[in-house]
Amino acid sequence: MKAIVVGCGRIGAELAYRLNKRGHEVAVIDNVPASFSNLPSDFKGRTLEGDVLNQDVLIRAGIENCDVLAAVT
C-alpha cells in the first residue's frame, strides 16, 4: 500500500512509522522541517517539507498513485 501522512507531530510520526514497519510505502508531509525529528532514526519512508494544499507538494508525495491519505494535523 502507498500512503501519505500529512503532519509529523507525535501521532503522524507514529502512524507513518508503523505503516513503514509493516512494509508500506510512506511519504510524510509537514511544513515545519523540525517536525521530522519526531520520526525514529530507522524510518525508511520519504519526508517532504511544504504546504499540503500545494498541488506540487502532493504530486511529489505521490498523490496520483497513493492508496490512502491520512491528515494528522
C-alpha positions in Angstrom: 0.0 0.0 0.0 1.2 3.5 -0.7 0.3 6.1 2.0 0.7 9.8 2.5 0.7 11.1 6.1 0.1 14.8 6.4 1.5 16.1 9.7 4.6 14.8 11.5 3.7 15.5 15.1 3.6 12.7 17.7 0.6 10.9 16.1 1.6 11.5 12.5 5.1 10.3 13.1 3.9 7.2 14.9 1.4 6.4 12.2 4.0 6.8 9.4 6.5 4.7 11.3 4.1 1.8 12.0 2.9 1.8 8.3 6.5 1.8 7.2 7.5 -1.0 9.6 4.6 -3.1 8.1 6.2 -2.8 4.7 4.1 0.0 3.2 5.5 2.8 1.1 5.1 6.0 3.1 5.6 9.7 2.4 5.2 12.3 5.2 4.4 15.9 4.5 4.9 18.7 7.0 5.5 22.5 6.6 7.8 22.6 9.7 11.1 20.8 8.9 11.9 20.3 12.6 8.8 18.0 12.9 10.6 15.3 11.0 12.8 14.8 14.1 9.7 13.0 15.6 10.4 10.1 13.2 12.6 7.3 14.5 16.0 7.1 13.0 15.2 3.8 11.2 12.2 5.3 9.3 12.7 4.4 5.7 9.9 6.5 4.1 10.1 9.8 2.4 9.8 13.2 4.0 8.6 16.3 2.2 8.6 19.8 3.5 5.8 22.0 2.2 2.2 23.0 2.3 -0.2 20.1 1.7 -2.5 22.5 -0.2 0.2 23.0 -2.8 -0.5 20.7 -5.7 3.2 20.3 -6.5 3.9 19.0 -3.0 1.1 16.4 -3.3 2.4 15.3 -6.7 5.9 14.9 -5.3 4.5 12.9 -2.4 2.8 10.5 -4.9 -0.8 11.5 -4.6 -1.6 10.3 -8.1 -0.8 6.7 -7.1 -1.4 6.6 -3.4 -4.0 4.3 -1.8 -4.6 6.3 1.4 -4.0 9.8 2.7 -4.1 10.5 6.5 -4.4 14.1 7.6 -3.0 14.1 11.1 -2.6 17.8 11.9 
